[in-house]
Amino acid sequence: MTETRIETAADGRRLDVLLAEKSGLSRSRVAALMAEGRCLVEGVPCGKAGEKPAPGKPVTLIVPPPRETALKPEDLPLEILYEDEDLAIVVKPRGMVVHPAAGHEDGTLVNVLLSRLSSLGGIGGETRPGIVHRLDKDTSGLLMVAKNDETQQALSDMLRDRRIEKHYRALAEGRMKEPEGRIEAPLGRSRTDRKKMAVDPEGRPAVTEWRVLAEGRGCTLLDVRILTGRTHQIRVHLKSVHHPVCGDPLYGMERGVKVPCLMLHAYSLAFEHPRTHEKMTFQAPLPEDFLKGLKTNGIGIPEP
């Protein structure tokens, strides 16, 4: 692959804003390229992201080909529901970590995607897949994966603007008083346990909607839609209304409902393809361990 040169003209805005719009890259990626001397204004390198050249001055951004990643590809089982040149939709199994990190250097979703996906265009200058949104290790279900910077930015913008509809299945402890509800409570890092998140008036806004699908022995199966994507959002929000997710060792087990796993599954995704604008909808059936937990507590297989 060769470098890409993006030619435009200054229009009075900050260079990082202008070039992000013209290139489809994130502002942070543009700023990094500028710091490397890859932005030219009238042929002269400009490394200041906030620079505002006079309107009409020629601007060039030089985007190098992505460098090879140091991460190791691993061929492990993974269901890929859809893949094209821009993105993929995969079903993450329960127990799989999404990103390599200390203590989880291999066996992650990213390691597997490096082995399974074709024609990765690069994310942040590196040949690797871009995870648009995350799932906790013990949450199963659908994940969106970007294969190039432009798609990563477009999908991230769609998430921010609430143009991607995500639904989960959650088995919550206890019986809900109403057939449906909405939880609006800001979330932040717990001030007493850094491994946890908590409702915090000074936290980031978070909105969760839920609807009852079925009732069991001391528990309720919910369809949960999240309008924001905060860490542990569903788990903390349901805990805050005294109906934690069954099997949750971090936030749950108030009533001791017996289940084989964390009963939370990313069930469906609906969005408009950022390049073709086609409406796309995907569903991931409930895994066997989730179904076992439902049956144990008197709930049959729910309708889609």
N, C-alpha and C positions, 0 to 999 in steps of 0.2 A: 504494500500500500504506500501511496505517496502523500505528501502534505497537501492540505486544502487551504486555499487562499480565499478569504472572504473580503470583497471590495464593497465599500459603501462611502457615504459622505456624512460628515459631522452635521448634526441638526440642532446643536445647542444643549443636548442632554449629556449626562455623564457617559463616558466611553463604555464603562462596563454595562450600563443599561442598554445603550444603543447596540453594542455588539452581541449582547445576549439575545436581543430581539432578532437581529439579523441572522445569527448563527444557529439559534435553537439551543445553545449551551446555557448552563446555569451561570449566574453572575459570578459565583465563586470560581468556576472553571475558567471563565474569561479573565478574571483578576489574576489567577495563577499563570495563565499564558502571557498576560501583560508583564508580570513580574519576571518572566523568562526572556523578555525583550521581543516578544512575538507580535506586538501591536505597533504599527507604523502610522504616523500622522505626517502626511506630506513626505513620506520616505524616511522619517526620523523615528527611532524607537521611542515609545511613550509607555512608561511603566506605572503611571498613576491611574488607578481605576476611576477615581473621581474627577479626572481631568475633563474639561468641557471646551474642546477646540471650537473656534469660530465656525458657524454654519457654512457648509460647502467645502470645507477642507477634506481632501481625500484620506480615507482611513482604510488600512488593511490589517486583517487578523490572519495570522498564519497558524493553522492547526496541524500539528505533526501527526503522523500515523500512531495509533496506540502501541505502547510498549508491551511486551509479553509479561503476563502476571507471574509472580513467584509462587502463587497458590498451586497446589497439586490437584489435577483432575482425578476424580475417583468414580468408578463405574459401580454405583449402588442402585438398588431398585428405586424408581421414582416414576410416578404417573404424570405424563405430560398430556394435558387435554388439548392444547392448541399451541402452534408455533408458526410464525411467519418471519420475515426479515427484520421486523421491528420489535416484536415482543413474544412472550410465551406465557401460558397459564398452566401452572403445575399444582399438584395436590401434595402438600407437605405431610409426611407421616408424623404421627405423634412420637415425641422423643428425639426428633432431629433438630439440632441447632441450625439457625439460618446462616449466620456469619461466623467465619473463623475468628477465634479470640483466645486469650490465655486460658489454657485448660481444654480448649476445643479447637485445636489446630487443624484437625481433619475430620472427615465424616460428616461435614456440614452440607447444607443445601447448596451453597455456592460451589463447594468442591465437586458435587455431583453434577451441577449444571455445566461446569467447565467441560465435563466429559460428554454430556448428553446433548447440549445445544449446538447448532451449526451456525457458522458465519457471525460470530460475535464481533460487533463493530467497535466495541470499546466504551468504557465508562470512566470518566475522569482521567482520560489519557492512558488507561490500562485495559488490556484485553480480558475483560471479565464481565459477568452479567450484573445488571443493576437491580437490586431488590427495591421495589417501589414502596412496599409497605411490609411490615413484619408480623410474624406470629410468634408467640411464646414457644419455648421448646416443647411443652406438653400440650399445646393446642394444635390440632390437625386441621387440614383444609386448604382452601384455595389461596394461591399467591400469584401476584402479577410480577413478571420479570421483564425488564427492559434490556434490549440488546445493543443499544447505542445511546449516546448522550442526548440526542434530540428527543427520543421517545421517553427517556428517563425524566427529562424536564417537563415534557408535555403531560405525562401521567401524574407527576408530582403536582403540577398546577391544577389538574382536574381533581385530585384528592383535596387540595386546599380549598377549591371552589365548590366542593361537595357535589361534583358531577360524576362521581363513581358511587354506585349503590352497593353496599356490602351488608349481607345478612349472615347471622350466625345461628346455630342451634345451641342452646344452653339448658342444662337441667339445673334448676335452682332449688335450694332447700326451702321447704314450707309451701304454703298455698298463697297465691297472690289475692289481694282483696278486690282487685278490679281485673277485667279481661285484657286491658292494655294500659300502658303508661309511658311516661317520658321522664328521664332523669337528666337534669341539667345541674351539674356540680363541677366546679373547676378542680383539676387534679395537679398534684405536685409530688415531689419526692417526700416520703415520710420523714418527719423531723426526729423520730425516735428509732427508726429502723431503715437504714439506707437501702436495704434490699426490697423495700416495699414502696408502693405509691399510696397516696392518701388524698381524700377530699381536703382541699386547702383553698381558702378564700383568695389567696395570693397566687394560686396556681393558674394553669392554662385552661381556657374554656373547654368543656367536654359535654357532649350531648349523646345520650343513648335512648333509643325507643325500644319497647318490648311489647310482645303480644303473646297471650297464652295459647298454646297449641293442644296441650293435654295435661291431665293431672294424674299423679300416681300416689303411692303411699308416702306421705310426708314430703312430696316434692312436686315440681311443676316444670314441664317442658315448655321452653319459650322460643319464639322467633325473636331475635335481637338484631336491630339495625343500628349501626353506629354512624353518626354524622360527623364525628371527629375521630382521629386515630391516635389517641394517647396511649402510652405504655400501661398495660394491665387495665385498660378502661372498663371493659365489661365486668371484670372480676371485682374491681374496686367499687364501681357504681352499684352492682347488685348487693355487694356487702354493705354498702351505705344505707340500703333500704331493708336490711336484715333478711336478705334472701341470697346468700352467697352461692356461687357455683358449687355444685356437688363435687366432692373429691378434690377440692382446692386446698393443698396443704399450707398455702401462704395466707389465704384470706377466708377460708371456709370452715366446714365441719362444725358448725354450731349445733346442728341437730344429729350429726353422725349418720347421715344417709349412706348406706353401703353401696359403693360403685367401684369398678375396676380401674378408673382413671379420672383425670380432670375432664369433666363433662362439658367441654366447649369445643365447637367445630365450626370453622369458617365454611359456610354452606353454599353461598351464592355470590356472584359478582355480575354487575351489569354496567356497561360503559360504552362510550362511542370511541371507535378506533381512532387514534390521533392522526393517522395518515389518510385512511380511506373514509373516515366518518361513518363507517358501518356500525349499527347498533349490535353489540355483542353481549351475550348472556351465557353464563356458565354455572353449573351446579356440581357439587361433589357429594355423593351419597354418604350417609353416616357410616363410619367404619365399624367393624365388628365389635370392638370393645365398647363403643358407645351404645350400640344396639343391645349388647349384653347388660349394660347398666340400666337401660330403660326397662328391659324385660324383668330384671331382678326387682324393680320397684313398681311393677304393675302397669307399665305403659307399653302398648303395642307399637309396631313400626308406623311412624306418622306418614301422612300423605305429603307429597312434595308441596 
